Amino acid sequence: MATNAVIPSNPTPGGHAFKAFSITPSDSTELANATTSLWIGVTGTLKVLFNGDTVAVTLTAVPVGLLPISVKQVFATGTTCTGIFGLI
């Protein structure tokens, strides 16, 4: 039987994930929680705002799988990746 894990107050990028949520890219709305990693379901480009930064960047040729980056926003414009999940 599984038990509820205690989510650390300061998760670190690359650490174990305690929660996952689907991300719908948006040009106007930041995520409710900054991620410690992203799961990419379909390869493409990814425009994000890193946690602690103020300028968005576009990552190209993002592969399918785990991407260990901490972001607070995934933009619709400039993102072609799909099946995006945030991990914390």
Secondary structure as the mmCIF struct_conf table of DSSP 4:
data_model
#
loop_
_struct_conf.conf_type_id
_struct_conf.id
_struct_conf.beg_label_comp_id
_struct_conf.beg_label_asym_id
_struct_conf.beg_label_seq_id
_struct_conf.end_label_comp_id
_struct_conf.end_label_asym_id
_struct_conf.end_label_seq_id
HELX_LH_PP_P HELX_LH_PP_P1 ASN A 4 PRO A 8
BEND BEND1 SER A 9 ASN A 10
TURN_TY1_P TURN_TY1_P1 PRO A 13 GLY A 14
BEND BEND2 GLY A 15 GLY A 15
BEND BEND3 PHE A 18 PHE A 18
STRN STRN1 ALA A 20 SER A 22
BEND BEND4 ASP A 27 SER A 28
BEND BEND5 ALA A 32 ASN A 33
BEND BEND6 THR A 36 THR A 36
STRN STRN2 SER A 37 ILE A 40
BEND BEND7 GLY A 41 GLY A 41
STRN STRN3 VAL A 42 VAL A 42
STRN STRN4 GLY A 44 PHE A 50
TURN_TY1_P TURN_TY1_P2 ASN A 51 GLY A 52
BEND BEND8 THR A 54 VAL A 55
STRN STRN5 VAL A 57 VAL A 62
HELX_LH_PP_P HELX_LH_PP_P2 PRO A 63 PRO A 63
BEND BEND9 VAL A 64 VAL A 64
STRN STRN6 GLY A 65 LEU A 67
STRN STRN7 VAL A 71 VAL A 74
BEND BEND10 ALA A 76 ALA A 76
TURN_TY1_P TURN_TY1_P3 THR A 77 GLY A 78
STRN STRN8 THR A 82 THR A 82
BEND BEND11 GLY A 83 GLY A 83
STRN STRN9 PHE A 85 LEU A 87
#
